[in-house]
Amino acid sequence: MLKSKDIKKLLRRLETQLPIPPEEVKKVLSPKDRVEWIKLGENQELYAINNVLTFWLRDDTFIPLLSFLLKHDLPYHRVKVDQGAIKFVSKGADVMRPGVIAFDSDIQTGDIVLIEDPQHGRILSVGQAMYSTTEMEAMTKGKIIKAVHSLTDPIWAFSKNYQ
C-alpha cells in the first residue's frame, strides 16, 4: 500500500504524464484514496485504486486498464472500429486501417488510444498509435495502432481475480 506522501507523488506524476486534463486525473485519484502498488518486473508496475486495477505503468507510459475503463470514462483519444474488427481487436489484434471507421482528430504518434465498438461506445482494447491522425487518414491499408492491452492478455486475467 502506498503512503499518503507517495500517493501525492503519484498524483503529480499522473497529472504531468497522462494525456488528460489534471481535473480529470483528480476524479481518478485523490490523496485520501487507497492505492496498492504491484511490481511486475523490470519497468512494469500496476496501480490499484480503491481495489480496482486502474493503471499499468510500462516503460514510463501509464496505460489505463480495461478493468477501470469499463466502469469509468476517461477522456483519452479514441478510435472506432467496424463490426468486422470487433472480435479481433477484443482478442488483442493490432488495429488495421481498413477496420477503422472514425478517429479523434488530434492523435499523435505514440499516443495511448482507446479502441471502441462503434454501436455502443464500449472500450474493446487499449493501443498505442503508430501514426498521427493525419497520417492514418491518408492510409488505406496496414497497421495503425499497436495493441497494448486487451480482454485476453495476462493483465486482464489478473484483474478479474484481483481483490
Secondary structure, 3 states (H helix, E strand, C coil): CCCHHHHHHHHHHHHHHCCCCHHHHHHHCCCCCCEEEEEEECCEEEEEECCEEEEEEECCEEEECHHHHCCCCCCCEEEEECHHHHHHHHCCCCEEHHHEEEECCCCCCCCEEEEECCCCCCEEEEEEECCCHHHHHHCCCCEEEEEEEECCCHHHHHHHHCC
